[in-house]
């Protein structure tokens, strides 16, 4: 009885998650860091990314860290 409703809600949730990932990827404006959306979210890449992630507040907000 509720299968169609569940399928509809699941698809809407997927679309909203994709939209959020695209917004996050588009908001990354850090030289040397590339952001790409994948099915599971956003993948960041770049040289020295882990060190930069810790030191650069523009990247920390993605993980929910505070400065």
Protein Blocks (a to p, Z undefined) as FASTA:
>chain_A
ZZmmmmmmmmmmmmmmmmmmmmmmmmpccehiacdddfklcadddehklmmmmmmmklmm
mnopaZZ
